[in-house]
Amino acid sequence: MDVELIEAAGDATVKAYDAFAREYAEARATVPDSVRTLVEAFVAGLPAGARVLEIGSGPGRDALLLEQLGVRVRRTDVSQGFVTMLRDEGYDADVLDSLHDDLFSPEGRYDGVWASACLLHVERADLPTVLARLAEVSVDGALLHVGMKEGDGESWSTHGCVAAPRHFVYWREEPLRAALSDAGWQVEALTRSEGHSDDHWLEVRARRVDPA
């Protein structure tokens, strides 16, 4: 995919979320037990009072659970629609593109990064850069959670509560492990799960390690 098509895919996906932010929030209001288990395992690996950068906060469901478990969360999303929704509900939230924007915080590096079901919209060639940028703003030993759709290639989809086309990139376990390792993340756990529309997911928890 050439640069213009890549940019068009990203713009269209963001516009899809902007247009259907409320529908998405209503459909994802309840935390599934499978997600709760992942969040609890993630928090268990963090220090007390940890600061977490959330990429792709969406309507903020996961952030609320993280905070209930004692974590401080910086809510971010590339969709202005989601960020406006969060701000209207009284939360601090930032429009943030993990590929291009400054990820640093005045409070210092993060103890963890939660990126559930969002980096699957990042182009395959760009994911290593995003993972490395997340490592750069994380402390040594920080924890990362990434959820990706399992499969080959990429596709457009209008499934579920978002009726406008979104672009998805699919990953297999070994290439994903390699991308994480090359970016400075050591995989601690990888599980598979099924989601909506019989999607198969790779749920990865990885630890930030400085190069020797």
N, C-alpha and C positions, 0 to 999 in steps of 0.2 A: 504494500500500500504506500503510495507516494505521500509527500508531506501535506499537500493540499487535501487529499482524501482523509488522512489521519486527523487533521485539524477539523475537518467537516464532521467526522464521526464523533469526535469529542464534543463539539459544539451541539450536535443534535442530541446526544445523550444527556447533556446538562439541561438543554431546553425541555427534554421529556420529563425530567424530574421536576423542573420548575413548574411545568404545566399541571403535573399530577401529584404535587407535594401533599396535598390534603388527603387524597385518596390513598396514597402510599402510607401516610401516618395512620389512617384508620385501619388499614389492613395489617399493619405491623404493631398494633398497640400492645398486644400481649406478648410477653417474653416466653418463647417455647422452652420446655425443660432442657432440650439439647443445648440451646444458647446459654441458659442459666448455668449449666454445667461447665461450659467453656469459660464463661466470665469468672466463675468461682475458682477454677483452676488457674486462670491468669492472675487474679488478685492474690491467690495463695503464694505465688512466686514473686510478689513485690514487697518492698519494705513498707513499714507502717507509714501512713500518710503520703504515699507515693503520688507523684505528679505524672499524669498520663496525657499524651497527645492522642486525641481521637481523630482519625482521618475518616471522612464519610459519616458524620454523625447522623445524617438524615433527620428524622423527627425527634431524635434524642432518647429513644428507648433504652439503648445499651448504656448511655452515659448515666442515666438515672440509676440503673442497677449498680454500676461501678461505684457511684457515689454512696449508695446505700451500704456498700461493702467497705467504705472507708477510703476510697481513692479520690483524689482531686483531678478533675477532668477539664482539659481545654477542648471545647467543642468546635469542630471545623467541618466545613463541607464546601465542595466546589459549586454547589447549587445555591444560588441566591434565594430561591424559593424556600429551601429548608432553613437557611440561616435566618431569613425574615421570620419564619414561623417560630423558631427558637427564641429569637429576640422578643417577639410579641408575647411569648409565654414567660418572659422575665429572665432568660438565661443569657449569659455572655456567649457569643458565638462569632466566628470569623469565617468569611469567604476565603478559602485557601485551596490552591492548586498545588498538590504535592510534587509535581514535576517542575514547576517554574517559580513558585513563590518562596519567600523567606520563611523557613520553618522554625527559626530560633525564637525563643521567648526571653523577655527581660529577666525572668526568674531563673534562668539557667537551663541546663539540659534536662531532658525528661527521664523518668525512671521506667517508663513503659510507653508503648505505642499500640493502640487498639485500632485495627483496620479490617473490620469485618464486612465482607461482601461489597467492597468498594474498589479495590485495586484490580478487580476483574475487568474494569473499564479502561485500564491503562494499556496502551499498545505493548506488545510483547518486547519489542526492542527498547522500550522506555522503562520497563519494570526494574531492571538492574539499577538504573540511575535513581529511581524513586527509592528503592530499598537502601541504597548507599546514602542518600540524602537523609533518610530517617535514622540511619545509624549515626550519621554525623551529629545529629542534634540529641542523641541519647547518651546517657552515661554508660561507662563500661559495666556490663552485667545487666543492663536494661532488658526488659522483656517485650517481645513483639508478638501480637496475634494477627494472623492473616487468614482470611477465608476466601478461597478461590473455587470457581466451578471446574470440575474435573472433565477433561475431554481434550479433543484435538482441534486445532484451527481457531476460527472466530466466526461470529455470526451476528445478525441483527435480530431482535426479538421484540414482540409487542405483548408478551405473556403477562398474566397477572393483572395487577391494579393500575399499571402504567400503560395506557393505550397508545402512546407514541413510541416510535422505534428507539431502542437502546442498543448500543454496540457492546458485545461481550467477547472477551478473549479467554480461551480455555487452556488449562495447564495439566500436565501429567506430573506425577510425584517427583521423578528424578530431575527433570529440568528445573522444577520449582526449588527443590533442595539446592541445586547447583547455584541458582541465581541468589538465593539467600546466603549461602556460604561465601560466594564471591563478594557480596556486599558487606560482610562482617557479622552475619547472624548464624549462630549454631543451632540447628534444629534440636529441640528437646522432646517434642511430641508431635505426631501427625496422625490424625484420625480422619475417617471418612464418614459422611452422613448423607442423608437424602433430604432435599428441601422441597419447595413448591414445584409442581409440574414434573415430578420425578427427577429433578436435577440431582446430580451427584456432586458433593463438595469435598474439597480438601481443606481441613482445618489444621493450621500449623501454629505451634508455639515455639518461638526461637529466642535465644539469648544473645545479647550483644557481646562480642568478643573482640578485643583489640588485636591487631596482627602481631605475631611474635617478632 
